[in-house]
Amino acid sequence: MNPEMINADAEDSEGETGLNGTVDAACMLAFVLAGNSVFTVENTRTGGRFTFKVKLAKNSNGNGRTWFVGLLSGPDNTSDYSYMGCIFESGLAPAGRCYTFKRTAKSRISDQAPSHVAFKWSFERIVSGSLPECVKVWHMGRCGRCGRALTVPESIATGLGPVCASKA
């Protein structure tokens, strides 16, 4: 995926597919937390964009999972990710599960860096279901859980294949 090729007005640039406008907030959150998601967040007002990878930690269980968040920081979009922090899941709250993104001691990205601020801000809005229209979320056309290419229109819209969607 080449983040420079992403254009909110394009139907499909270089294989990236937008999640905005086609899925509800719960589906977008399910994609981000599927376990192996790679996506670009773009602000169409400012033109700013960052590509992130969110990977489920192997030792996570159903009562308090953890995800590692990385920022694409080099030309190789499969391996050039810098660790930013973690998403932590707390137990059931009255309104459902709670998710918090935090920078940790091993983070290579400052909490003042535009990429960190952008992820924290957009993730909080995805969780609350209040992502503004000027912010677009793009995936690579691969399942956010297993990484397989998506071919079914509903799967392309949600970022999850039919089998993985039933498990997310």
BELLINSUL-V397667 format. One line per field, one symbol per residue. ss: DSSP state (@ for helix, = for strand, . for the rest). phi: phi as a letter, one per 20 degrees, with the letter a starting at -180 (. if undefined). burial: # if it has 24 or more other C-alpha atoms within 12 Angstrom, else .. Layout:
ss = ???
phi = ???
burial = ???
This chain:
ss = ..@@@...........==......@@@@@@@@...========.....========.........=======........=============..=======...........@@@@@@@@@@@@@@@......=====..=......=...@@@@@@...@@@@@@.
phi = .dgfefbfeefaelnfcfefmdcefffffffgefpbecbddcdffenfbbdccccfffefcfdrfccedcdfcbfefdceddfdrcddddgfegepfdccecfdfefedffefgfffffgfffgfffemcffffdddddencgfddnffecegffffencffffffef
burial = ###..###......######..#.###################....#########........########........#########.........#####.....#.....#############...#...#############..#....########.##..#
